[in-house]
Amino acid sequence: MSKAPEKEHCGEKNYDFVQVSRGYLKNWRALIRKNPLSAEILMFLIEKMGRTTNAVVCSYKTLTELTGYSRTSIANALKTLRNDNWIETIKIGNATAYCVNERVAWQASKNQRNYALFSATIVASESEQDGNFLKKSKEKLTYIPVIEHNEIVISGNEKLDPPDQLDLDLI
């Protein structure tokens, strides 16, 4: 059997790996028995959490679409995760960031685990976007001209002298 090649991203081996504390595995099994939906949501959050953040911003609507469960079931599952200290929630206006307990699971090196509250991966469902979201995402963005180091900028409507040979040589 051949060994699968190791993935590398930005020069880092094991970029797609998540580390889990062995001390929480027994509790994790208990969570699966107690509330399977909570365990499913926790796995989703771990799957999507930022490399150095352990955080995900995701709406209830997106979670209901992903799991097939009602908003009430999602709310109860998240309450279980919060009450049992699997996650912490942070309100950001009308959105919520779900921060996975960094003592349970993390991806970056141990000395980067304390940055969980400063940025997040955002998961947005297509159904929550404007009706023409997919069409807009395929359109080209507005071109913004960039002035190169040897180009001359002309602003306003001032009258210009005809070009001389030096101007023509710049082109």
N, C-alpha and C positions, 0 to 999 in steps of 0.2 A: 504494500500500500504506500502510495507516495504521500509525502507530507505537504499540506497546503501551504502555499507561500504566505509569509507574514505580510500583512498590510502595513504600509508605511504612509504616513501623512505628515507633511511638514518635517520630515526626518525623524519622526517618532515611531518606534515599534509599538505594536499593540494599541494603536489609536482608538479602535472601536471596542476595546475591552472596558468593562465596568467592574470595579472591585466591590466585593460584598464582605461585610464583617461576619465571620463564622459565628460570633457570639449572638447574632440576631437570627440565625437560621431556624432555631427552635420556635422563636416568637413568630417568624414568618409562616411556618407550618400552622401554628395556632390561628394566625390571621386568615389563612386560606380556609380553615374549617369554620371559623367564626363568621366571616363575611367574604365569600369568594369575589364579589364585585369590588370590594375594597382592595383585595389582593391584585385583581386585574388592573385596576386604575393605578395602583402603586407600580406595577410592572411597566405600564404605559409611560408613567412619569419618569421612571428610571431610564427607559428606552430613549426618551426624547430630551432628557435634561441636558443642559449645557455642560461642556467638558469641564469647565472650572467653576460652574455656577450651581449645579444641582437644582436648578429652577426651571420651571416651564410656565408660560402664561397660556391658558386654554379656557375657553368658555364652557359653560354647562351644556350649551347646545352642541358643541363639538364633541364633548364627552358622551352625550346621549346618542349621537350619530355613530360614534366609534364602538360603543358597547351594545347598543340596541335597548338600553334600559331607560326608564322614565327619569325625568328631572328629579323627582322625589327620591328615587332609588340612588341616583348619583349624589344628591345632597346627603343622604344617610351614609353612603359609603365614604364620602369625603369627611364627614363628621367623625366616623370611626377612625379614619387615618389620622385626623388631627388629635382626637382624644387619646389615642394610643401612641402618640408622638412619632408616627411614621413620617408625617409631613408637617410643615408650618405653612400657613397661608398669609399672604401679604396683599392687601387691597391696593390697587392702582387705579383710582377713579372707579369706573364700573367693572374693571377687569380684576382678575385675581391671579397672583403668581403662586404656584405651588412649589415649595422648596422641600426636596427630599431630605430627610434627616441624614446629615453628612457622616454620622457615626455608623449608619447602616450601609449606605452605598455611595460610592464616589468614583470618579473617572480619572481625575488628574492626580498628580502626586500629593501626598499627604499635607505638605506645607501650603498647598493652594486651596484646601478645603474650606477655609474661612471666608471665601468670597461669594458664598451662595446667595447673598441678599442683594448683590449689586447689578446683576444682569440676568437675563433669562432667555430661553428658547421660546418662541411664540408659535403656537399651533393654531391656525385659523382654518375653519371649514369653508368650502366654496359656497355653501348655502347661506352663510352669513354675510356674503359680499354683495356689492351692487350687481344688478342683473347682467351687466355687460363686463363683469370682472375678467372672464377668460378672454374676451375679445380685446379688452384694453391691455392685458398682460402680453398679448402677442404683437401688439403694435409697436413700432419703433418709438423710442423716446425722442423728445424734441432735441434737435441738434443744437449744441452750444458751441459756437466758434471759438477756436483757441488761437491766440496770436503767437506765432513763432518768434524766435529771438531776432530774426533779420527782417521782419515785416514792419511796415509803417502803418500806424493807426491814424485814420482820418475820422474826426468826429464833427458833427454839425454840417452846415451847408456852405462852408466857406469856399470861395473860388480857388481853384488849384492852378498852378502854373503847369504848362505842358511838360511832360517828362523830358529829362535830358538823358544823355547816354549813361550816366552813373545810375539813374533810376532804372533804366532798362537792364543794366548789368545785374541788378539785384534779383530780377525775376528769373 
